[in-house]
Amino acid sequence: MHSCEATRLVLAIDSAIKQFWPTCRSAQSDFQASTFGSDIPLIDSDKVTGHTQGEPIGLVIIEVSQERLLSMEIIIQENYTAISQQAAALIADAVRSRPTTVLGLATGSTPLGLYQELIRLHQEDGLDFSQVTTFNLDEYVGLAADHPQSYHYFMHDNLFRHINVPAANIHIPDGTTGDARAFCESYEQLIASSGGIDLQVLGIGSDGHIAFNEPGSSLDSRTRVETLAKQTIEDNARFFASADAVPIHAITMGVGTILDARKIILLANGANKAPAVAAAAEGPVSSICTASALQNHPDTIFFLDPEAASQLQKTNG
Ligand code: GLP
């Protein structure tokens, strides 16, 4: 029997793989060069010691190979309504097929249309959230749950009070905690003990941040207190009386915490997001644009309107 570690070193080709994997039809050399790069040796499965045709090694290799096959997918829809509906449909499918799905949720104006569609699906189609667990990305330090600009307030007002996620299953960082370090550690532990996030929703800041992981954040970072960038304070001032009223700190899931999610969807609309989207999808993977770390995630989809996609070079050809 081959261990997973051993099979990571080779790509063995046999009929057991071929029947599950349509792209396996091409010649081995093309297949190796175009699909995997040149770093994985390609050998016939009958050269793997102890392996006989049709044994489960094919399935093991498919799992390993999928990690490399999946990458950032860019979906451009005609407008904001379409990206909101498509993203909501994806979440609805996840919840229907696995009622205990763990969702990671975002704030900001971008996911509002998505949340409205989830509410509609709950109210009109009976989409059931009664076993769903949620974890929000972030919260402003210093804002209590009943503060109208807190992310607690936002989530309850725009989603939770309209659907049937049990209150005990809703998790949002506590911006008033007296011990932020302990709180952040416990938030990470709670995510882990809930089985990890199945599907994470993200927006993107105009400086390329995800959650509140501002430029310069480690791409391995975990839940912690982050100082907001000047750009973010200016961007988010529209929700407050003035820029001076925007908190300077936030508790945020780290980039590493976000990358642990099994599937990630990022929504962006409007021309003001175009530079950040281009940097995230096509720029170097860098802590200057923390969304660029998503390039290293095996299953991420960007849902964009044409304006947000307008600076993508590869897509716009
Ligand atoms: C805040 C949030 C982010 C969000 C960003 C963009 O900074 N912490 O999670 O993605 O705002 O907000 P908007 O969707 O309003 O542009």
Boltz pocket constraint, residues with backbone or C-beta under 6 A from the ligand:
constraints:
  - pocket:
      binder: B
      contacts: [[A, 106], [A, 107], [A, 108], [A, 109], [A, 110], [A, 111], [A, 137], [A, 138], [A, 202], [A, 203], [A, 204], [A, 205], [A, 206], [A, 209], [A, 210], [A, 211], [A, 212], [A, 232], [A, 236]]
      max_distance: 6.0
